[in-house]
């Protein structure tokens, strides 16, 4: 009976043996199941030969084949293999971080250069200016000599540091720029710190190279006995007022584009020609602070802070809001003050269409420049010429 079972196997077993891998076995034909009879069903006993022989039937695990249920289950190493790997950072994001680092480095280099410029310029200003006031007997320095020396050293340091830091060289000038929304508060504080440090170093160097019988009080600003403190403050206020007005006008790009060194030096010399007789002429808190720290003399030192700083604030208000007002909004001024926006990136408010039409004389095509009118070399004339030509539809601008 067992031998016959090996020769006459039901068709359902042959279908199982020859079924492809991972394919569902076909259902047995009902007609064939009926021919075999109830005793030879695939689920029958030994008489039908439905039992598989170990020698003829190979288990799926031994043959290396997997049933659909086994193939669906993943092995642990395959699960680890299919786990998503750590993806590399986005190249666009990494490039953005690299650009931010580069910009931060460039910004730090620019700020460091500006601070060093203020430190160096203030140190040279104190060394040469205060050095000219030393009492070398028997020839004492004259007022004209001191004024000329301060004039020359001011022009020198402004010319050297004008492009790198703006050549403030004076906490009063820095405060004036701050009030006029030309510099941020963090930069202003850093500038003042660099100026005070430079003044101390310049005064210390002058103190070391000057003989003991000559240096005396090292040119510390003092008021005359006949001058009251109120008068001294008023004099320093007026002297600083004229000097800061000259600085603002000389560095205003709307009015001039040349170096302001000469005119600023003239204003400093003008102040010394008068102020020496009253207070020794400070006009610069750093100039008074450096020698006072070295010799330790601060009796009336507050005068040379209150007077110059008050004069600088008044000069900035007069220039920026009365003489030559700009069109910055309050939000733009706050952004510049906090350092979130640079002065160069602030776009001024454009005039209204009616104002613009009245500016061009009411001509619709912008023909506001006649052929018989020659524009001068002033920046306002060249700017007006460019704007008019743009409204006339020209493709090229002519700047005089």
C-alpha positions in Angstrom: 0.0 0.0 0.0 2.9 2.4 0.8 4.6 1.7 -2.6 1.4 2.4 -4.4 1.0 5.7 -2.6 4.4 6.8 -4.0 3.3 6.1 -7.6 -0.3 7.3 -7.4 -0.1 10.6 -5.5 -3.1 12.9 -5.6 -2.9 15.9 -7.8 -3.2 18.2 -4.8 0.3 17.0 -3.5 1.8 17.4 -6.9 0.6 21.0 -7.0 2.2 21.7 -3.7 5.6 20.2 -4.7 5.7 22.2 -8.0 4.3 25.5 -6.8 6.7 28.4 -7.2 8.3 30.1 -4.2 6.2 32.5 -2.2 3.1 31.7 -4.4 -0.2 30.6 -3.0 -1.0 26.9 -3.8 -3.9 26.4 -6.1 -7.1 24.8 -4.7 -7.6 21.2 -5.7 -10.1 20.4 -8.4 -13.4 19.2 -6.9 -13.8 16.6 -9.7 -10.4 15.0 -9.0 -11.2 14.9 -5.3 -14.4 13.1 -6.1 -12.6 10.6 -8.3 -10.2 9.7 -5.5 -13.0 9.2 -3.1 -13.4 10.1 0.5 -10.6 7.9 1.6 -8.0 9.6 -0.6 -8.5 13.3 0.4 -5.4 15.4 0.9 -6.3 15.5 4.6 -6.9 11.7 4.6 -4.9 8.9 6.3 -2.3 6.3 5.2 -4.7 4.3 2.9 -4.9 7.3 0.5 -1.1 8.0 0.6 -1.6 11.5 1.9 1.3 11.3 4.3 4.5 12.7 3.1 7.6 10.6 3.1 10.7 12.2 4.6 12.8 10.9 1.7 10.6 12.2 -1.0 9.2 15.4 0.6 11.7 18.1 1.5 10.8 20.6 4.1 10.8 24.2 3.1 13.4 25.1 5.8 15.8 22.3 4.5 15.4 23.3 0.9 16.2 26.9 1.7 12.7 28.1 0.7 10.5 30.1 3.0 6.8 30.0 3.1 4.9 33.3 2.7 4.5 33.5 6.5 8.1 33.0 7.2 9.3 35.4 4.5 7.2 38.1 5.9 9.0 38.0 9.3 12.2 40.0 9.2 15.3 38.8 11.1 16.8 41.2 13.6 19.8 42.0 11.4 17.6 42.7 8.5 15.6 45.1 10.7 18.7 47.0 11.7 19.8 47.0 8.0 16.5 48.6 7.0 16.5 51.2 9.6 17.1 54.7 8.2 20.6 55.9 8.5 21.7 59.2 9.8 21.3 61.5 6.8 24.0 64.0 6.0 23.1 67.7 6.7 21.5 69.6 4.0 24.1 71.2 1.8 22.1 74.4 1.6 21.8 74.6 5.4 25.5 74.0 5.9 26.3 76.6 3.3 24.1 79.1 5.1 25.9 78.4 8.4 29.2 78.9 6.7 28.1 82.2 5.2 26.9 83.3 8.6 30.2 82.5 10.2 32.1 84.3 7.5 29.9 87.4 7.8 30.3 87.3 11.6 34.1 87.1 11.2 34.1 90.0 8.8 31.9 92.0 11.1 34.2 91.3 14.1 37.3 92.3 12.0 35.6 95.6 11.0 34.6 96.4 14.6 38.0 95.6 15.9 39.7 97.8 13.3 37.3 100.7 14.2 38.0 100.3 17.9 41.7 100.2 17.4 41.5 103.3 15.2 39.7 105.2 17.9 42.2 104.0 20.5 45.2 105.0 18.4 43.8 108.3 17.3 42.8 109.4 20.8 46.2 108.4 22.2 48.1 110.4 19.6 45.7 113.3 20.1 46.4 113.4 23.8 50.2 112.9 23.5 50.8 115.7 21.0 48.1 118.1 22.2 48.8 117.9 25.9 52.5 117.8 25.1 52.4 121.2 23.5 51.0 122.7 26.8 54.0 121.5 28.9 55.8 124.4 30.6 59.3 124.2 29.3 61.2 127.1 30.9 62.3 129.7 30.1 60.0 129.8 27.0 56.5 128.9 28.0 54.2 127.8 25.2 51.9 130.5 23.8 48.2 130.2 23.2 48.8 130.3 19.4 51.4 127.5 19.7 49.0 125.2 21.6 46.1 126.0 19.2 48.2 125.3 16.1 49.4 122.0 17.6 45.9 120.8 18.4 44.8 121.9 14.9 47.6 119.9 13.3 47.1 116.7 15.4 43.4 116.8 14.9 43.7 117.1 11.1 46.3 114.2 11.2 44.2 111.7 13.2 41.0 112.5 11.3 42.7 112.0 8.0 44.2 108.7 9.2 41.1 107.2 10.8 38.3 108.8 8.8 37.6 105.8 6.6 38.1 103.1 9.3 36.1 104.4 12.2 34.7 107.8 11.3 37.4 109.6 13.3 35.3 110.5 16.4 38.3 110.8 18.7 35.9 112.4 21.2 33.1 111.0 23.4 31.2 114.2 22.7 31.3 113.6 18.9 30.2 110.0 19.5 27.2 111.2 21.6 26.3 113.6 18.8 26.2 110.8 16.3 24.2 108.7 18.6 21.5 111.4 19.1 21.4 111.9 15.3 20.8 108.2 14.7 24.1 107.8 12.9 25.5 105.1 15.2 24.1 102.3 17.4 24.2 102.3 21.2 26.5 99.3 21.5 29.0 100.7 19.0 28.9 104.1 20.8 29.7 102.5 24.1 32.6 100.6 22.6 33.9 103.8 20.9 33.9 105.7 24.2 35.7 102.9 26.0 38.4 102.8 23.3 38.8 106.5 23.4 39.2 106.6 27.1 41.7 103.8 27.0 43.7 105.5 24.3 43.7 108.8 26.3 45.1 107.0 29.3 47.8 105.3 27.3 48.7 108.6 25.5 48.9 110.5 28.8 50.9 107.7 30.5 53.4 107.7 27.6 53.8 111.5 27.8 54.2 111.3 31.6 57.0 108.7 31.2 59.0 110.6 28.5 58.7 114.1 30.2 61.1 115.1 32.9 59.7 115.4 36.4 60.3 119.1 36.7 58.4 119.8 33.5 55.4 117.5 33.6 54.0 119.0 36.8 50.2 118.4 36.5 50.5 117.0 33.0 48.2 119.6 31.4 45.2 118.8 33.4 42.3 121.1 32.6 41.8 123.7 35.3 39.5 126.8 35.6 40.8 130.2 36.5 40.2 131.4 40.0 38.1 134.3 38.7 35.8 131.9 36.6 32.9 130.2 38.3 31.9 126.7 37.7 28.7 127.8 35.9 30.8 130.0 33.6 33.2 127.2 32.9 30.4 124.8 32.0 28.9 127.4 29.7 32.2 128.1 27.9 32.8 124.4 27.4 29.3 124.0 26.1 29.7 126.8 23.5 33.1 125.6 22.4 31.9 122.0 21.9 28.8 123.2 20.2 30.7 125.0 17.4 33.1 122.1 17.0 30.4 119.4 16.8 28.4 121.5 14.3 31.6 121.7 12.1 32.1 117.9 12.4 28.6 117.1 11.4 28.6 119.4 8.5 32.1 118.2 7.3 31.1 114.5 7.4 27.6 114.8 5.9 27.6 113.0 2.6 24.6 115.1 1.5 26.8 118.2 1.5 30.4 117.1 0.8 32.3 114.0 -0.1 35.9 115.2 0.6 38.0 114.7 3.7 36.8 116.7 6.7 40.3 116.8 8.3 41.1 120.4 7.5 37.8 121.9 8.7 37.6 119.9 11.9 41.2 120.9 12.7 40.2 124.6 12.2 37.3 124.3 14.5 39.5 122.7 17.2 42.1 125.5 16.8 39.3 128.1 17.1 38.1 126.7 20.4 41.6 126.7 21.8 42.3 130.3 20.9 39.5 131.4 23.3 38.9 128.5 25.7 42.5 128.3 27.0 41.9 131.5 29.0 38.9 130.1 30.7 39.3 126.3 31.3 42.3 125.3 29.3 39.9 124.3 26.6 38.9 120.7 26.8 36.0 120.2 24.3 36.9 116.5 24.7 36.2 114.5 27.8 38.8 111.9 26.9 41.5 114.7 26.6 40.7 115.7 30.2 40.2 112.1 31.5 43.6 110.7 30.4 45.9 113.2 32.3 43.5 113.3 35.3 43.8 109.5 35.7 47.6 109.6 35.5 48.2 112.4 38.0 45.0 111.6 40.1 43.5 115.0 40.0 39.7 115.2 39.7 38.7 118.3 41.6 36.7 120.0 38.8 36.8 117.1 36.4 33.0 116.8 36.1 32.9 120.2 34.3 34.7 118.7 31.3 32.1 116.0 31.0 28.9 118.0 31.6 29.8 121.0 29.4 31.1 119.1 26.3 28.4 116.4 26.4 25.6 119.0 26.7 27.0 121.0 23.9 27.3 117.9 21.7 23.6 117.0 22.3 22.4 120.6 21.5 24.6 120.6 18.3 23.2 117.3 17.1 19.6 118.4 17.7 20.2 121.7 15.9 21.9 120.1 12.9 19.8 117.0 12.5 16.3 118.4 13.2 16.6 122.1 12.3 19.4 122.9 9.8 19.5 119.6 7.8 16.7 117.3 9.0 16.5 113.8 7.5 13.4 111.7 6.9 14.1 108.7 9.1 11.0 107.4 10.9 10.9 106.6 14.6 11.0 102.8 13.9 14.2 103.3 11.8 15.8 105.4 14.5 15.1 102.8 17.1 16.4 100.0 14.8 19.7 102.0 14.3 19.9 102.7 18.1 19.6 99.1 19.0 21.9 97.9 16.3 19.4 95.8 14.3 19.9 98.0 11.2 22.8 99.8 9.7 22.6 103.4 8.7 23.5 102.6 5.1 20.6 100.0 4.8 17.9 102.4 6.1 15.8 103.7 3.2 14.5 107.2 3.7 10.8 107.9 3.2 10.0 109.0 -0.3 8.0 112.2 -0.8 4.3 112.0 -1.7 3.3 112.2 -5.4 2.0 115.7 -5.0 5.3 116.8 -3.4 7.2 115.1 -6.2 5.2 116.8 -8.8 5.7 120.1 -7.2 9.4 119.4 -7.0 9.5 118.8 -10.8 7.5 122.0 -11.5 4.4 120.1 -12.5 5.8 118.7 -15.7 4.3 115.2 -16.4 7.4 114.0 -18.2 9.8 115.3 -15.7 11.4 117.9 -18.0 12.5 120.0 -15.1 16.0 120.7 -16.4 16.2 123.1 -19.3 18.8 123.0 -21.9 19.9 126.5 -21.1 20.5 125.7 -17.4 23.9 124.3 -16.3 23.9 122.3 -13.1 26.8 123.0 -10.8 29.0 120.5 -9.1 27.0 120.3 -5.9 25.6 116.9 -4.9 22.0 118.2 -4.8 22.2 119.4 -8.4 23.6 116.1 -9.7 21.0 114.2 -7.8 18.3 116.4 -9.1 19.6 116.0 -12.7 19.6 112.2 -12.4 16.1 112.0 -11.0 14.7 114.3 -13.7 16.3 112.3 -16.5 14.9 109.1 -15.0 11.4 110.5 -15.1 12.0 111.7 -18.7 12.5 108.0 -19.7 16.3 108.1 -20.4 18.2 104.9 -20.0 21.5 106.5 -19.0 22.1 108.9 -16.1 24.3 111.9 -16.5 26.0 112.9 -13.2 27.7 116.2 -13.2 
